[in-house]
């Protein structure tokens, strides 16, 4: 199981969990839920206490990645597999993204 923190404008918004290659989970952080001034990160992941589950990486997150030739170049440069979406998010969506959302992998213990 691997985890990543999801930030919205630098403030912790939630946790993205890869339980295995066929099960992903996203849930909002309690502090984010408690503050009505903090928006949801996406229309498809509306701010709610429910946990979101998917058999594949949520499109909102996979859409933060490069595609096609640019993805292939990134993967070669980073020495990562194109299918390892969570690692790619951690390596490429930690700073300077197009939107307000950034991703930070949590080190495995």
Secondary structure, DSSP 8 states (H G I E B T S, - for coil): -EEEEEEETTEEEEEEEEEETTEEEEEE-HHHHH-TTS--S-SSS-S-SS-EEESS--HHHHTTS--HHHHHHHHHHHT--TT-HHHHHHHHSSSS-SSSEEEEEE---
